[in-house]
Amino acid sequence: MSFHEVRFPTGISRGAQGGPERRTELVVLGSGHEERNQRWANSRRTYNAGYGVTTLDDLHQVIAFFEERRGRLYGFRWRDHLDWKSCPPQSDPAPSDQRIGTGDGTTAVFRLTKTYGSVFAPWVREIVKPVAGTVRVAVGGVEKAEGSGFTLNPLTGMVQFQAGHVPGAGQPVTAGFEFDVPVRFDTDRLEISLSGFQHGAIPSIPIVEVRLCERFRPD
């Protein structure tokens, strides 16, 4: 799948609507009891960016962005303003935010993840589009310096520890970061309405999260 490492205009995405979607099969038995089956192991996020378009300049940005992506052809980065950090949106990422693994003395590569929930059925989300320059990593509670202690691949979300900094056996590996969602347009056509000289609107700009195949996420 082709992907452009560029983010949709954040000023427009801030006014978008959307969020995570799950796929659950539900069967109601004759007794009134239910049987539920989860079809997707991971949620998938969908958005409508049309709500964020309020000016002609916004229209111009969206049309240019849409045309360069060739509609649904190329994926891109999206800032989910409700969920874009390893911590709550109004906090700053800290190296202790998320546990991403445990050292064994030999493993040097770890994937960034974010865990939702803590007691009943926590869900671990792979972070494949971290924001370069925001990732902080610690081993055993001691922060490592990017460049000398570890390197980050911002295209895949993989953290690689340098020689001499590989986590020892039993040491917790934690990280804090900002991240984007890999998405694409879910339409090949924009319906544009000019409601006045200074204002315009695109009622629907559907955006859908994409799951990147492993061959597009080299370690």
Solvent accessible surface area in square Angstrom, and as a share of the most:
residue,aa,sasa,rsa
1,M,80,0.36
2,S,53,0.34
3,F,42,0.18
4,H,52,0.23
5,E,79,0.35
6,V,59,0.34
7,R,75,0.27
8,F,1,0.00
9,P,27,0.17
10,T,43,0.25
11,G,54,0.52
12,I,3,0.01
13,S,5,0.03
14,R,152,0.55
15,G,35,0.34
16,A,25,0.19
17,Q,104,0.46
18,G,51,0.49
19,G,18,0.17
20,P,89,0.56
21,E,63,0.28
22,R,100,0.36
23,R,90,0.33
24,T,77,0.45
25,E,81,0.36
26,L,99,0.49
27,V,83,0.47
28,V,98,0.56
29,L,70,0.35
30,G,94,0.90
31,S,85,0.55
32,G,50,0.48
33,H,128,0.57
34,E,86,0.38
35,E,101,0.45
36,R,177,0.65
37,N,83,0.42
38,Q,111,0.49
39,R,139,0.51
40,W,49,0.17
41,A,73,0.57
42,N,68,0.35
43,S,8,0.05
44,R,60,0.22
45,R,11,0.04
46,T,49,0.29
47,Y,16,0.06
48,N,35,0.18
49,A,0,0.00
50,G,8,0.07
51,Y,122,0.46
52,G,8,0.08
53,V,8,0.05
54,T,78,0.46
55,T,53,0.31
56,L,66,0.33
57,D,106,0.55
58,D,21,0.11
59,L,7,0.03
60,H,132,0.59
61,Q,80,0.35
62,V,0,0.00
63,I,63,0.32
64,A,53,0.41
65,F,18,0.08
66,F,19,0.08
67,E,104,0.47
68,E,98,0.44
69,R,7,0.03
70,R,147,0.54
71,G,2,0.02
72,R,118,0.43
73,L,105,0.52
74,Y,56,0.21
75,G,1,0.01
76,F,0,0.00
77,R,23,0.08
78,W,2,0.01
79,R,24,0.09
80,D,14,0.07
81,H,43,0.19
82,L,147,0.73
83,D,23,0.12
84,W,45,0.16
85,K,17,0.07
86,S,4,0.03
87,C,17,0.10
88,P,88,0.55
89,P,58,0.36
90,Q,187,0.83
91,S,46,0.30
92,D,122,0.63
93,P,18,0.12
94,A,34,0.26
95,P,21,0.13
96,S,83,0.54
97,D,46,0.24
98,Q,21,0.09
99,R,139,0.51
100,I,19,0.10
101,G,21,0.20
102,T,67,0.39
103,G,4,0.04
104,D,78,0.40
105,G,41,0.39
106,T,114,0.67
107,T,54,0.31
108,A,25,0.19
109,V,49,0.28
110,F,18,0.08
111,R,41,0.15
112,L,0,0.00
113,T,18,0.11
114,K,22,0.09
115,T,52,0.30
116,Y,61,0.23
117,G,60,0.57
118,S,98,0.63
119,V,116,0.67
120,F,197,0.82
121,A,89,0.69
122,P,64,0.40
123,W,46,0.16
124,V,79,0.46
125,R,16,0.06
126,E,86,0.39
127,I,3,0.02
128,V,17,0.10
129,K,6,0.03
130,P,0,0.00
131,V,27,0.16
132,A,67,0.52
133,G,72,0.69
134,T,34,0.20
135,V,8,0.05
136,R,99,0.36
137,V,0,0.00
138,A,3,0.02
139,V,8,0.05
140,G,37,0.36
141,G,70,0.67
142,V,99,0.57
143,E,79,0.35
144,K,45,0.19
145,A,62,0.48
146,E,86,0.38
147,G,47,0.46
148,S,71,0.46
149,G,1,0.01
150,F,2,0.01
151,T,55,0.32
152,L,24,0.12
153,N,50,0.26
154,P,42,0.27
155,L,87,0.43
156,T,1,0.01
157,G,0,0.00
158,M,16,0.07
159,V,0,0.00
160,Q,86,0.38
161,F,5,0.02
162,Q,64,0.28
163,A,99,0.77
164,G,81,0.77
165,H,62,0.28
166,V,49,0.28
167,P,1,0.00
168,G,26,0.25
169,A,84,0.65
170,G,55,0.53
171,Q,72,0.32
172,P,44,0.28
173,V,0,0.00
174,T,22,0.13
175,A,0,0.00
176,G,0,0.00
177,F,0,0.00
178,E,34,0.15
179,F,2,0.01
180,D,4,0.02
181,V,1,0.00
182,P,9,0.05
183,V,0,0.00
184,R,57,0.21
185,F,0,0.00
186,D,62,0.32
187,T,26,0.15
188,D,82,0.42
189,R,173,0.63
190,L,29,0.14
191,E,96,0.43
192,I,77,0.39
193,S,51,0.33
194,L,128,0.63
195,S,87,0.56
196,G,37,0.35
197,F,174,0.72
198,Q,109,0.49
199,H,106,0.47
200,G,5,0.05
201,A,36,0.28
202,I,1,0.00
203,P,88,0.55
204,S,57,0.37
205,I,0,0.00
206,P,38,0.24
207,I,2,0.01
208,V,9,0.05
209,E,21,0.10
210,V,10,0.06
211,R,119,0.43
212,L,16,0.08
213,C,66,0.39
214,E,103,0.46
215,R,185,0.67
216,F,77,0.32
217,R,21,0.08
218,P,86,0.54
219,D,117,0.61
